Amino acid sequence: MIVLADGLTLVERKLLHLRHQPGTLVAMLVMPAVMVVLFGFVFGSAIKVPGGGNYREYLMPGLFVMTGMFALSSAMVDVATDQGRGVTDRLRSMPTARAAVPVGQTGADTVTGLFGLLILLTSGLAFGWRAHHGLGHALGALGVLLLFRYTMSWVGTYLGLIMPSAQTADALAPLTLPLSMLSNAFVPTDGMPGWLRVVCEGNPLSAAVAACRSLFGNPGATATGGSWPLTHPLAATLLWSAFLLALFVPLSVRRFTRAGL
């Protein structure tokens, strides 16, 4: 209970900082529409969906999951910046539960991610995307997206804690984009070379995208002759999330507690 109470206080601290970051709020409002137009209309005109269907409906679950992937870089940069400014040392010296600080970081990132996801959902609806399997399945897909983002936040929190400087974290943050591209988010894996297809289908992001396509009823839910993660995408996403959380939650708490000792 102490961890939860202290964690909620730190979530509030992170969210209050958004009042002083108008650029971040503007980006959250503008970027979703830019991404839909750029990928859906510019690139989409040259890409065919397996089995037919609207490319923008194929694309939107990929964009939803990709924004969750960006939690890795945003958490990494935020944590590294707090360390560089001495904020982490100050929090470590306070009478708070040791797990509360990473819990607060990941909780705040998930809340802001939900806000950004709702804006992206609205943008998708405006450009013709639809969820075809009803409200229950749509809420299930939303749960998958939030779980994926929460998991990536813990990975990013640990990486931020081991970064030597905020500048290093800033330099590495753009690598999130190529990691997102090595998946089925934008193009089908069917036509890829064998070795590349194995890499893309083994990417946790690919399973999450396929799970969301299946729950939303969008084209391309499974790849022809796909691997186990893409033929059982929901189970694969849950297993990946459980594995990564079991690995990075204790690593993050341990690193926060022992850093500087």
Residue pairs with C-beta under 8 A, 6 or more apart in sequence:
2 97
2 100
3 97
3 99
3 100
3 103
4 103
6 96
6 97
6 100
6 103
6 104
7 97
7 99
7 100
7 103
7 104
7 107
8 104
8 107
9 100
9 104
10 91
10 96
10 100
10 101
10 103
10 104
10 105
10 107
10 108
11 104
11 107
11 108
11 111
13 104
13 108
14 78
14 104
14 105
14 108
14 109
14 112
15 108
15 111
15 112
18 24
18 25
18 112
28 112
28 115
28 116
28 119
29 119
32 63
32 67
32 116
32 119
32 120
32 122
32 123
33 123
33 126
35 63
35 120
35 123
36 56
36 59
36 60
36 63
36 120
36 123
36 124
36 127
37 127
39 59
39 63
39 186
40 55
40 56
40 59
40 60
40 127
41 56
43 186
44 55
44 56
44 59
47 55
47 186
47 187
48 55
49 55
49 58
49 188
49 219
49 220
50 188
50 190
50 219
50 220
50 223
50 224
51 219
51 220
52 219
53 218
53 219
53 220
54 128
54 219
56 124
56 127
56 128
56 129
57 128
57 129
57 130
57 218
57 219
58 213
58 218
58 219
58 220
59 185
59 186
60 124
60 129
60 216
60 218
61 141
61 185
61 209
61 212
61 213
61 216
61 218
62 183
62 184
62 185
62 186
62 209
63 120
63 124
63 185
64 117
64 120
64 121
64 141
64 145
64 212
65 145
65 148
65 185
65 205
65 208
65 209
65 212
66 180
66 185
66 205
67 113
67 116
67 117
67 120
67 149
68 113
68 117
68 145
68 146
68 148
68 149
68 152
68 208
69 148
69 152
69 176
69 179
69 180
69 205
70 152
70 176
71 109
71 110
71 113
71 149
71 150
71 152
71 153
71 156
72 152
72 153
72 155
72 156
72 159
72 176
73 156
73 172
73 173
73 174
73 175
73 176
74 109
74 156
74 173
75 105
75 106
75 109
75 152
75 153
75 154
75 155
75 156
75 157
75 159
75 160
76 156
76 157
76 159
76 160
76 163
76 169
76 172
76 173
77 160
77 166
77 169
77 170
77 173
78 105
78 109
78 160
79 88
79 105
79 156
79 157
79 159
79 160
79 161
79 163
79 169
80 160
80 161
80 163
80 165
80 166
80 168
80 169
81 166
81 169
82 88
82 91
83 89
83 160
83 161
83 163
83 166
83 259
84 165
84 166
88 101
88 161
88 256
88 259
89 260
91 101
92 101
92 256
92 257
92 259
92 260
98 253
98 256
98 257
99 253
101 256
102 154
102 157
102 161
102 249
102 252
102 253
102 256
105 153
105 157
106 150
106 153
106 154
106 157
109 149
109 150
109 153
109 156
110 146
110 149
110 150
110 153
113 146
113 149
113 153
114 146
117 142
117 145
117 146
117 149
129 218
131 137
131 138
131 141
131 216
131 217
131 218
132 216
132 217
132 218
133 215
133 216
133 217
137 215
137 216
137 217
138 215
138 216
140 215
141 211
141 212
141 215
141 216
144 208
144 211
144 212
144 215
144 234
144 237
145 208
145 212
147 237
147 238
147 241
148 204
148 205
148 208
148 237
148 241
150 241
150 245
151 240
151 241
151 244
151 245
154 244
154 245
154 248
154 249
154 252
155 244
155 248
157 248
157 252
158 248
158 251
158 252
158 255
159 169
159 172
160 169
161 252
161 255
161 256
161 259
162 255
163 169
163 172
179 203
179 205
180 205
182 196
182 199
182 200
182 203
183 200
183 203
183 205
183 206
183 209
184 200
184 201
184 206
184 209
184 210
184 220
184 223
184 230
185 205
185 206
185 209
188 220
188 223
189 197
189 200
189 201
189 206
189 223
189 226
189 230
190 197
190 223
190 224
190 225
192 200
198 227
200 206
201 223
201 226
201 227
201 229
201 230
202 227
202 229
204 236
204 237
204 240
204 241
204 244
206 229
206 230
207 229
207 230
207 233
207 236
207 237
207 240
208 233
208 237
208 240
209 233
210 220
210 221
210 222
210 223
210 229
210 230
210 233
211 233
211 234
211 236
211 237
212 218
213 219
213 220
213 221
213 233
214 221
214 222
214 233
214 234
215 234
221 233
222 230
222 231
222 233
223 230
228 236
229 236
230 236
